[in-house]
Amino acid sequence: MHSYQKQTVVVQNHNDERVEGERQTFLRVAEIVLSKSRVPLSASEIVDRGIEHGLFGDHAMGRTPQKSMQARLSTDILHRKTDSQFVRTGRGRFTLRASLGSVGEPGNTTGEVQSEYVAERRVLRTPREEVLCVPETAFRDVLTFQGIDTDTPPILGQLLSEKTTIYLGRAEAEINNDAKQFITYVLVQCGQRLLFFKRSYLSRAAEFLRGSKCIGFGGHVSAADLDMLSRADFGLSACGRRELAEELFLPDRPRKKRKVSIEASLTDKATIDLFQSAPLECLGVLNDDSSEVGRRHVAVVYRAWLPDWNTAKKLQKGDSSIKGLGWIDLSKDKVDITDFEYWSQLCLRRF
């Protein structure tokens, strides 16, 4: 029986140090667990042993710590290559690089030598969905501005109609230079506090946006957002609320301490209820032709007002495209807007 020394990493909430601390916590737990194991382990096995022996300390692990462990190890191996102390010996199996060549547990008579397994790179596929678009012939004389125009009703009145809108497959729309895709860009605010996130490198966003800070949650307006209740705005507000409920997560009750089980007793009902009831304020239309991505999109900017800070501060990331969350106190925090992507800079200056 191996002995483990309890490890605790102090992690500050809602800033870059928290994200770095989270990464180091998982890697440190993996290092300790794998150093005590004579055979490669899966991410779930590493997490289970880490929890069993209290290696995570008071660190909040999220809803799916096994996926976080898998991601931390995979990212470390991908970026550090041979400088990483971790290696794969098979699909989903990890060990320490220093252990390569060992034969496994005592009593193993196969003489099998472990070697490094190179995983196939994951490719993000464009979702198969139809998204709301407006052809260039319909927006050419309307979107004559660059940046944000807050005179929203007349702009949307000209862009949104049965005659001017079309639905295109997402894959087709992403390479179509003759139409703009509608997306929602929702600011989440509670009093003077503004929520921001950092884009994950697994995000479907353009390469130059990954890893940047952002205050706009949202995404493409799909055909599924259009129904009898959302026909007036062609599903824009429905899309904004749906995207918030997908990208953020609100626990429905406090978590209970668990020794081995890693499944959280959480549901999505609280999240859906929160964003369906939150007032949604339409702030303006954002048009940006300074990049290829911008030329293919037009964003409708909203602000979701959350009334209760005790509820708002419990929000967690709900999607792998988000690396970490934080709050800006607009009444006292100094913000360097150059840390944020361009659209967020526009919104911070304007609103």
C-alpha positions in Angstrom: 0.0 0.0 0.0 1.4 3.3 -1.1 1.4 6.3 1.2 0.3 9.7 -0.1 1.0 13.1 1.4 -2.0 15.4 1.3 -1.3 18.2 -1.2 -3.2 21.5 -1.2 -2.8 24.2 -3.8 -4.0 27.7 -2.9 -6.2 29.0 -5.7 -7.5 32.5 -5.9 -11.0 32.9 -7.3 -12.0 34.6 -10.6 -8.6 35.5 -12.1 -5.8 34.1 -14.2 -4.0 32.8 -11.1 -7.1 30.6 -10.5 -6.9 29.1 -13.9 -3.1 28.5 -13.6 -3.6 27.1 -10.1 -6.3 24.7 -11.4 -4.0 23.4 -14.1 -1.1 22.9 -11.6 -3.4 21.2 -9.1 -4.5 18.5 -11.6 -0.9 18.0 -12.9 0.5 17.8 -9.4 -2.1 15.2 -8.4 -1.3 13.2 -11.5 2.4 13.3 -10.8 1.9 12.0 -7.2 -0.6 9.3 -8.2 1.4 8.0 -11.2 4.6 8.0 -9.2 3.0 5.5 -6.9 1.5 3.3 -9.6 3.5 0.6 -11.5 1.1 0.6 -14.4 -0.4 3.4 -16.6 -3.7 4.8 -15.4 -6.7 6.5 -17.1 -7.7 10.0 -16.1 -10.7 8.7 -14.1 -8.4 6.3 -12.2 -6.0 9.1 -11.4 -8.8 11.4 -10.2 -10.4 8.5 -8.1 -7.0 7.8 -6.3 -6.4 11.5 -5.9 -9.8 12.0 -4.2 -9.4 8.9 -2.1 -6.2 10.1 -0.7 -7.2 13.7 -0.3 -4.7 15.1 -2.8 -7.0 17.8 -4.1 -7.3 19.4 -0.7 -10.0 22.1 -0.8 -9.7 22.6 -4.5 -13.1 22.9 -6.4 -12.9 20.3 -9.2 -16.0 21.1 -11.2 -18.7 18.8 -12.5 -16.4 16.5 -14.5 -12.9 16.3 -12.9 -12.0 13.3 -15.0 -12.4 15.4 -18.2 -10.4 18.2 -16.6 -7.6 15.7 -15.7 -7.7 14.3 -19.3 -7.5 17.8 -20.7 -4.7 19.0 -18.4 -2.5 16.0 -19.2 -3.3 16.1 -22.9 -2.5 19.8 -23.2 0.7 19.4 -21.2 1.9 16.6 -23.5 0.8 18.5 -26.6 2.6 21.8 -25.8 5.6 20.6 -23.9 6.2 17.5 -26.0 9.3 15.7 -24.7 9.7 18.2 -21.9 6.5 17.0 -20.4 6.9 14.6 -17.5 3.8 12.7 -18.7 3.3 10.4 -21.7 0.5 8.2 -23.1 1.1 4.5 -23.4 -2.2 4.0 -25.1 -5.5 5.7 -25.8 -6.5 7.4 -22.6 -3.7 5.8 -20.6 -1.0 7.9 -18.9 2.2 7.4 -17.0 5.3 9.3 -16.1 7.9 9.7 -18.8 10.5 8.4 -16.4 8.6 5.2 -16.1 8.8 4.3 -19.8 10.3 0.8 -20.2 9.0 -0.6 -17.0 7.3 -4.0 -17.1 4.3 -3.3 -14.9 3.2 -4.8 -11.6 5.2 -7.4 -9.7 4.3 -10.8 -11.0 3.8 -9.7 -14.6 5.6 -12.4 -16.6 4.8 -11.0 -20.0 7.9 -8.8 -20.1 5.9 -6.2 -22.0 7.8 -2.9 -22.2 5.8 0.3 -22.2 6.3 2.7 -25.0 4.9 6.2 -25.8 1.6 6.3 -27.7 1.1 9.4 -30.0 -2.6 10.3 -30.0 -4.3 11.4 -33.1 -5.0 15.2 -33.1 -8.6 16.1 -32.3 -10.3 18.0 -35.1 -13.2 20.3 -34.2 -16.0 19.7 -36.6 -18.5 22.4 -37.6 -21.9 21.6 -36.1 -24.6 20.4 -38.6 -27.2 23.2 -38.1 -28.9 25.9 -40.1 -28.1 29.4 -39.1 -29.8 32.7 -39.7 -28.1 34.9 -42.3 -28.7 38.1 -44.3 -27.4 38.3 -47.9 -25.1 41.1 -48.9 -27.8 42.5 -51.2 -30.0 43.1 -48.1 -27.4 44.4 -45.7 -25.2 46.5 -48.0 -27.1 49.7 -47.5 -27.9 49.1 -43.8 -24.6 48.0 -42.2 -22.8 51.1 -43.4 -21.2 51.7 -39.9 -18.2 50.1 -38.2 -18.5 49.3 -34.5 -21.7 49.5 -32.5 -24.9 51.3 -33.4 -27.4 51.7 -30.6 -30.2 52.7 -32.9 -31.3 49.1 -33.0 -35.0 48.9 -34.0 -34.6 50.5 -37.5 -31.5 48.4 -38.3 -33.1 45.1 -37.3 -36.3 46.2 -38.9 -34.5 46.4 -42.3 -32.5 43.3 -41.8 -35.1 40.9 -40.3 -37.9 40.0 -42.6 -39.1 37.0 -44.6 -37.7 38.6 -47.7 -34.3 39.6 -46.4 -33.2 36.6 -44.3 -32.1 33.1 -45.2 -31.0 30.0 -43.4 -27.7 28.3 -44.5 -25.9 25.2 -43.2 -23.3 26.2 -40.7 -20.5 24.8 -42.7 -21.6 26.6 -45.9 -22.1 29.9 -44.0 -18.6 29.8 -42.6 -17.1 30.1 -46.1 -19.7 32.3 -47.6 -18.5 35.8 -48.2 -21.9 37.0 -49.7 -23.8 36.8 -46.4 -23.5 37.7 -42.8 -24.5 35.3 -40.0 -26.5 36.6 -37.1 -25.0 35.9 -33.7 -25.9 37.1 -30.2 -23.3 38.7 -27.9 -24.7 38.9 -24.4 -23.2 40.8 -21.5 -24.0 39.3 -18.1 -24.2 41.9 -15.3 -25.3 41.9 -11.7 -25.4 45.5 -10.3 -21.9 46.9 -11.0 -20.4 43.5 -11.5 -19.7 42.3 -15.1 -19.0 38.7 -15.9 -16.1 37.7 -18.3 -14.5 34.5 -19.4 -11.4 33.3 -21.1 -11.7 31.4 -24.3 -10.4 27.8 -24.2 -8.1 26.6 -26.9 -10.8 23.9 -27.6 -13.2 26.7 -28.6 -14.6 26.8 -32.1 -13.8 30.5 -32.3 -11.2 31.7 -34.8 -7.6 30.8 -33.9 -6.7 34.4 -33.1 -9.5 34.6 -30.5 -8.6 31.5 -28.5 -7.1 32.2 -25.1 -8.4 35.8 -25.1 -10.7 37.4 -22.5 -14.3 38.1 -23.5 -17.4 39.7 -22.0 -19.8 38.5 -24.7 -21.6 35.1 -24.3 -23.6 33.8 -27.2 -23.5 32.2 -30.6 -25.2 31.6 -33.9 -29.0 32.0 -34.2 -30.2 28.7 -35.5 -33.4 27.6 -37.1 -34.3 25.8 -33.9 -34.5 29.2 -32.1 -37.5 30.3 -34.2 -40.9 29.4 -32.9 -44.3 31.0 -32.3 -43.0 32.8 -29.2 -39.8 34.1 -30.9 -41.0 35.0 -34.4 -41.0 38.7 -33.7 -37.2 38.9 -33.5 -36.5 35.8 -35.6 -35.3 33.9 -32.5 -32.5 36.4 -31.5 -33.5 36.7 -27.8 -34.3 33.0 -27.6 -30.8 32.3 -28.9 -29.3 34.6 -26.4 -31.0 32.9 -23.5 -30.3 29.4 -24.9 -26.6 30.2 -25.3 -26.3 31.5 -21.7 -27.9 28.3 -20.4 -25.4 26.2 -22.4 -22.2 28.2 -21.7 -22.9 28.8 -18.0 -24.0 26.6 -15.2 -25.7 27.2 -11.9 -25.7 24.4 -9.3 -29.2 23.8 -8.0 -28.0 23.0 -4.5 -24.7 22.9 -2.5 -22.4 20.1 -3.3 -21.8 17.4 -0.7 -18.4 16.3 0.2 -17.5 13.0 -1.5 -14.6 10.6 -0.9 -14.6 8.6 -4.0 -17.7 9.5 -6.1 -17.0 12.3 -8.6 -20.6 12.7 -9.9 -22.1 16.0 -8.8 -25.7 16.1 -7.7 -26.5 18.9 -10.1 -29.2 19.6 -12.7 -29.6 22.2 -15.5 -33.0 23.3 -14.3 -31.7 26.1 -12.1 -29.6 27.4 -15.0 -32.5 27.5 -17.4 -34.8 29.1 -14.9 -32.2 31.8 -14.2 -31.7 32.9 -17.7 -35.3 32.5 -18.9 -36.4 34.9 -16.1 -33.4 37.4 -16.3 -34.3 40.7 -18.0 -32.7 40.9 -21.5 -31.8 44.4 -22.7 -31.0 45.0 -26.4 -28.1 47.4 -26.5 -27.1 47.6 -30.2 -25.9 46.1 -33.4 -22.2 45.3 -33.8 -20.7 45.4 -37.3 -17.0 44.8 -37.8 -15.4 44.3 -41.2 -11.8 44.5 -39.9 -11.3 40.8 -40.0 -12.5 37.8 -42.1 -14.5 36.5 -39.2 -16.1 39.9 -38.7 -17.0 40.3 -42.4 -19.1 37.1 -42.1 -21.0 38.0 -38.9 -23.3 40.7 -37.5 -23.8 40.6 -33.8 -26.8 41.8 -31.8 -25.6 42.9 -28.4 -27.7 42.2 -25.3 -27.3 42.6 -21.6 -28.7 40.0 -19.2 -29.4 41.6 -15.8 -29.1 39.2 -12.8 -30.8 40.6 -9.8 -29.2 38.5 -7.0 -25.4 38.5 -6.4 -25.6 35.5 -4.0 -27.0 33.6 -7.0 -24.8 35.2 -9.7 -21.5 34.5 -7.9 -22.2 30.8 -8.0 -22.2 30.6 -11.8 -19.7 28.2 -13.2 -18.5 27.4 -16.8 -20.8 25.0 -18.5 -19.0 24.5 -21.8 -15.5 23.3 -22.8 -15.1 26.5 -25.0 -14.7 28.4 -21.7 -11.5 28.2 -19.8 -12.4 30.2 -16.8 -14.8 32.8 -15.4 -14.3 36.1 -13.5 -16.2 39.2 -12.4 -15.2 42.8 -13.0 -16.5 45.3 -10.4 -17.1 48.3 -12.6 -17.3 50.6 -9.5 -13.7 50.0 -8.4 -11.7 47.6 -10.6 -9.2 48.9 -13.1 -9.5 47.1 -16.4 -6.9 46.9 -19.1 -9.2 46.5 -22.1 -6.2 45.4 -24.3 -6.5 42.1 -22.4 -9.9 41.5 -24.1 -10.8 40.6 -27.7 -11.8 43.5 -30.0 -15.6 43.1 -29.7 -15.3 43.1 -26.0 -13.2 46.3 -26.2 -15.9 48.0 -28.2 -18.5 47.0 -25.6 -16.4 48.0 -22.6 -15.8 51.5 -24.2 -19.5 52.0 -25.2 -21.5 50.5 -22.3 
